[in-house]
Amino acid sequence: MTDVAPAPEATGRTAGLRGTPLRPVRVPLGGGRTARIWLKLEAQQPFGSIKARTAEALLDHLEAAGALRPGRRVVESTSGNLGIALAGLCAARGYRCTLIVEPTTPGSSIDRMTAYGAEVVTVAEVPGGRTVDARLDAVRQILRRDGDAVWTNQYESPANPRVHTTRTAAELVRDAPRGRFDAVAVAVSTGGTLAGVAEYFRDRLPDARIIAVDAVGSAALGGAPADRPFKLAGFGSGRVSGFVRPCHFDHRALLRDEDAAAACARIRRRTGISLGGSAGAAVLAATVHAARDPALRELACVCPDSGEKYAELTDGGDGGDGVPGEPPGAPAEISAALALLEGVCPDEAHDVPPAD
Ligand SMILES: Cc1ncc(COP(=O)(O)O)c(C=O)c1O
């Protein structure tokens, strides 16, 4: 069940990026208070995710530096979304493409990469939450072996955060209700989206609270990585972000993957909007902070993709019956926020359609 149109395929050298819709939902908080959460639906980008922006920016950056010419091989480590967009753009631009993924990468994402002609290598899960290190080792091996291979390096390229400053955040602020948000919640993996959005918000909306959303067991915002038996793709990382600095966020929300999945199930059931796990995590974190702080009434969430390709969200997060179970052991404040999401509803009167 979703009211979100399928993302169009890109067809040319450029991804055909577009301004994505900003869809508000209301969350009753009790005591007559309501938070409005504005969902920036990046599943509407070509290739179905926010990573269309990143892929195009990474390739443009290398081309501007003269590091790519047709026939060379683009290599990248990806949890899925970046790989789909890179594979499509490499096909359009005449580059070979090798993508290193891991067992949590959805099969349908791998199918899309290979349909674009990319070679896909899946590394084995590494204990201790360090599978990303195995992916990066595989990238480095290819770079050593193949003199034509070029790494887009989403973990360090300045093009990654920059595109979220110049486009993602600029669109959010342009479309904001009365030109402002009280807070914005962004989930992290490489941290490129958060760092880029934060740069823009600090400059243009300095009063907005920035909520960095990470997974329990992730090291993206610091701390040691740990096993995550139920791990949502694209949420958190086994390595610390190379982009996020302490000034980029006011609050750090650490959420369990299963709680983010439960949030997705509630939002889908109550509003018809299908969100990927990292987007569900952002909405859950926004709800926690809105419940804590009455000053937070208009909140934005970057929603990197939809839930369609994630089996764990379409049939695991809610037992397949559309009725989400309460994940056992959630901290009290998270349980309370999940309970509040049982009341989430669409606010179609204020929908902001996509604008380029
Ligand atoms: C679904 C999803 N959400 C969030 C992110 C995180 O984005 P970033 O790497 O900019 O932190 C990714 C990155 O791959 C993703 O695929």
The ligand as a Tripos MOL2 file, in Angstrom:
@<TRIPOS>MOLECULE
LIG
   16    16     1     0     0
SMALL
NO_CHARGES

@<TRIPOS>ATOM
      1 C1         18.4340    4.0790    2.5590 C.3       1 LIG1
      2 C2         19.5550    4.9840    2.9360 C.ar      1 LIG1
      3 N1         19.3780    5.8410    3.9260 N.ar      1 LIG1
      4 C3         20.3530    6.6640    4.3360 C.ar      1 LIG1
      5 C4         21.5830    6.6290    3.7650 C.ar      1 LIG1
      6 C5         22.6440    7.4860    4.3750 C.3       1 LIG1
      7 O1         23.1290    8.4800    3.6210 O.3       1 LIG1
      8 P1         24.5820    9.0450    3.9100 P.3       1 LIG1
      9 O2         25.5450    8.0580    3.3540 O.co2     1 LIG1
     10 O3         24.5780   10.3360    3.1790 O.co2     1 LIG1
     11 O4         24.7750    9.2230    5.3760 O.co2     1 LIG1
     12 C6         21.8200    5.7320    2.7270 C.ar      1 LIG1
     13 C7         23.1300    5.6090    2.1330 C.2       1 LIG1
     14 O5         23.4500    4.6740    1.4190 O.2       1 LIG1
     15 C8         20.7730    4.9010    2.2870 C.ar      1 LIG1
     16 O6         20.9340    4.0220    1.2720 O.3       1 LIG1
@<TRIPOS>BOND
     1     1     2 1
     2     2     3 ar
     3     2    15 ar
     4     3     4 ar
     5     4     5 ar
     6     5     6 1
     7     5    12 ar
     8     6     7 1
     9     7     8 1
    10     8     9 2
    11     8    10 1
    12     8    11 1
    13    12    13 1
    14    12    15 ar
    15    13    14 2
    16    15    16 1
@<TRIPOS>SUBSTRUCTURE
     1 LIG1         1 GROUP 0 **** ****
